Amino acid sequence: MTGMRPAVPRAAVVVSIVAAAMVGVACSDEQKRDVEGVGVRVALADDTMSVLDVENVNLDGDLDCKADIDDDNVVTASCEGTDENGDAVVSTVEGTVDPDEATCDSVFRVTLAGEVLVEDADHDCLD
């Protein structure tokens, strides 16, 4: 990890590619939520790795990330992993997403061995 974030957030790239592929196709609300869910997972993994890099925490393996956006556009996402010392790394996002506008307002939190490293109550979970 170099500690540098790409010029364009990966989540935005993923969402843009999928959206471009769907041009001219009417998407259901469920399909829009699925696309946004991919973007949330990618952004959460990227944001988590950025925090770990700043905190000089090295993972032992990869993060396992998942995201869910319900019918009311409430998003819950998490990434879990283990650092090189065997301590649990957990990151979460909880908030709301607007699939039509591709925006997300959420709370982002990263913990290491149960201790909070970062908590951001004004987090864009798609950036």
N, C-alpha and C positions, 0 to 999 in steps of 0.2 A: 504494500500500500504506500503510495507516494504522499498521501495527505492532501493531494490536489483534487478538487472536484471538477468534473467536466464543465465546459463553458455552458452547455445546455444540460439541464438536469435529465438524467436517464429516464425518469418516469415520464417526463414531457415527451421525450423521443418515442418511448414505447406507445404512449397514448396517441401521439400524432401519427405514427405508422399504422396502427390499427384503425384509427379514424379515417385516414386517407384510403385505406383498403376498403372501407365501408361507404365511401362517397357514392351517392346515388342509390343507396340501399337504406330503406327506412329501418331504423333500429328500435327494438322494443326497449322499455325501461330496464328490463333484466339484462339485455345485451350491453346497454350503456354502463350499468353497474359492474358487469363482468370486466369490461375494459378498464374502468376506473380502479377496480380491485387489483388488476395487474400493476397499474401505475403506483398504487399505494404500497404494494409489496416491494417494488423496486426502489421507490423513494425511501421507505423505512430501512431497508437493508443498507442503502447508500448513506443515509443520515446516521445510522448506528455505527457503521464503519468509520465515519468521520469523527464521531465522538470518541470511539476507541483509539483512533490514531492520536488525537489530541491528548488523551489520557495515558498514552503509551501502553495500551493493553493489546496483547497479541492473542488472537483466537487459536484454539487447537481444533482445526477443521473449519467447516462453513456454518453460517447461520441458517437456521430453518425458519422460513418466514411464511405467514399466512395472513389473509385479509378477508373480511366479510363486509358486505354492504347490504343492509336489509332493505325491505320495501319502503321504509321511511327515510332512506338514505343515511342511516346511522352507520358509521364505519368503525369497526374494531379490527385492529391488526396487531400482530406480534411477531417478533423474531427471537429465537432462542439459540444459544450456543454455549460453549465452554471456553474459558481462557486457558492459556498454557499452564496455569497453576491448578486447573481443575475447578475453578469457581464458575458459577452460573452467570451468564450474560443474558439479560432479558431486556428487550425494548418493546414499547407499546405505543400505539396511537389510538385515541378514542375521540370521535367527533362526528361531524356531518360533512357530506360531500354533495356537490351539485353536479350531477352528471351532464346536464345541459350546458353548463358554463365551465366544466372541468376545473372546479375550485374545491377546496377542502379547508375547513377550519377544525383544528384538533388540538389535543394535548399530547405532547410527545415526551416520553420518559425512557431513560436508559438506566438500568441498575447492574451492579457488579456485586455478586455475593450478597444480594439483598440491600446493598447501600446505593442510594440514588447518586448517579454521576451527573445527570442532566434532567431537568424538567422544564419544558417550554409550553406554557399555556396558550400561546398564540402561534401555533405551528401550522404551516401549509403542508399537509401530508401528501401533496402531489408535486412538491418542489424539492 
